[in-house]
C-alpha cells in the first residue's frame, strides 16, 4: 500500500474517533436524571476501500513502420591486381638442317587406265513451293468484267413508263410502253449505227375524254383506252464513258397508228341463286366505239446510258421525245425505257 493510502486511512480513523468523542459528550450533557442504560459502543463505519486509479480508454497505438535499416551503398569493387602482359617467347635456337637424302632415280610412271567418271549424284527430291493458282477465264471475268466488245448487230428489248404532254395529256393519262430495236454498226472504228425501232404504248382515257365521248355517242361511256404502235428508222451514235459504260444519242422518223376504244356499262336483269334464287341486275361491259386512225408520221430524239453486264449482254436506260402528227395538235409523249441489249 502506498504512503498516500496509509495517510488517508489514518485521517479517516482520527475523524471517526473525534466523532465518537463528540457524540459521547453530547449524550452526557443530555443525560436525564433517571438511570441510563448501559453504554454501547457505536458502530464505526467500515474502512473505505483502497483508492483505485480510474481506467480511461486508451487510444489504440498507431502503427508505425519500422525505420529502414541503413544499407551500405554498393561501392565499386577494387580493380584487379596488375598482371604482367604476356610477351612472345624467344624464337628457338637455330638448328642446322639435316642433309638431303641421296638422290634416287624416279621410277618410271606407268600410265593409268582411263576410267569413266562416276555418274553425278542426284540431289535429294525437294517439294516444289506452292504456286499461285492460275486464273481461269471464268474467274478473270468474275473479278474483272470484260470491256464492251464490238458487235456489228445489237438487239434491244425493254419496257417502261410513258408520259403524255401538251394537248394529248387532256384526253389520255400516262401509260406503259414496250420497245424492241435492232441496230447495225457497219464500221468498227466509227460507232454510228442504223436500224429499226418499234414501240407499243397503252393509255387510259381521261374523265374529260369519256364525257366528250358520252355526249358525242349519246350513251354513258364508263371506260376508254388508246393504243399507239408503230416503227421508225433510227440512227444511233455511241460515246464511250469507260471500259464498261457508254452513253448514246439516237433519233429517227417513222409512222404510227392510234386505236381508240370506248366502253359502256349496262345492267341487265336476271336471277341469282345462292341459297335461294332471287331476281337481280348484272353489269355488262360492251364496246360503243372502236376506231383506228391511219398511219401518221412521227419523229423522235433521245439519249440513253448502257452498262456492261457480261459480254455480250448489257443493261440500258433511255428517254426520248416523240411527236405524233398532225403536228399542229401538239400530240407529244415521252417514253422512259429500261431493258437489255444482246
Secondary structure, 3 states (H helix, E strand, C coil): CCHHHHHHHHHHHHHHHHHHHHHHHHHHHCCCCCCCCCCCCCCCCCCCCCCCCCCCCCCCCCCCCCCCCCCCCCCCCCCCCCCCCCCCCCCCCCCCCCCCCCCCCCCCCCCCCCCCCCCCCCCCCCCCCCCCCCCCHHHHHHHCCCCCCCCCEEEEEEEEEEEEEECHHHHECCEEEEEEEEEECCCCCCCEEEEEEEEEEEEEECHHHHHHHHHHHCCCEEEEEEEEEEEEEEEEEEEEEECCEEEEEEEEEEEEEEEEEEEEEEEEEEEEECCCEEEEEEEEEEEEEEEECCCEEEEEEEEEEEEEEECCEEEEEEEEEEEECCHHHCEEEEEEEEEEEC
